[in-house]
Amino acid sequence: MIARLTETATPDEVAGIIEEVNGALVGALPQLTELVAAAADWTRVRLAFDDPNHNPTFETWTRLAAAHGMLRDVQEQLEIAEDGIAARPSELTDPRHHEMVNVLRTRELLSDVLGAGPVAPAPPAADGNAEANRQRAARTSSPKAAAQRTTSPASSADAAPSTPPPRAPRTR
């Protein structure tokens, strides 16, 4: 889904992806919400209130219940956003307007993380395969691909194999 969600995707394509994510029967978000609810229910039947000063099980249940509530809120927000996306124009706006709002995507595509090899320059998009074009655009617009394009062949041949940079610790 991420590879299909490019800046040049049509509003209907983007709304369709959001609908897939949020779909009541098979969507990833409803399934995640139910999984968290099941974990909370699993924890609930293990609650004991014998020691009022120490109850890590209740703390776990509280966190899971809060996560469940947040996921339900996300589902509601996505339903509203889906309608708004479908009403947006497909034309890109002037890039000067883009600087007014932060970019939210912080993860690379799975193929970038697993090292699918160097990204080849994108051939013209007129080859007729929309899915291949979307995937190619996603690969070439990822942060890892940008780093690969800026490395010159001469300097990379002399350099020792590099290890990936350490990941920043997650904040809670």
C-alpha angles and dihedrals in degrees: 000000000000092000090054093051100082129151090253096051114119120252090249091053092050093045088050091053091050088049090052091051093047099035111140097226107035106004119131094231097053089047091050090047091053091046091054090046090052090050090050090049090048089053093044094063089055095055120124124179097193094116109045092190098053124038114145091166091059090048089053092048090049091053092048092047090050091049089050091052092048092050090052089051089051090052090053093047091050091051089055092044092050090062091046093049093054089055095053122101118253094225118099116241128229108293091231087073092054092068090066093072129049122246109245102192108100103157126084121228115271091248089056093051094047092048106247088185131259116333113245119221110271115257118221113296093233094092091103098235104115095182092051089048092052093049092047091050091049092050094047093047096051120108092243092052091051090053091050092051093051094052110092118226093236095053094043092052092056096042122093117245106281128221120226115266114263115266118247113250115259117250121219 
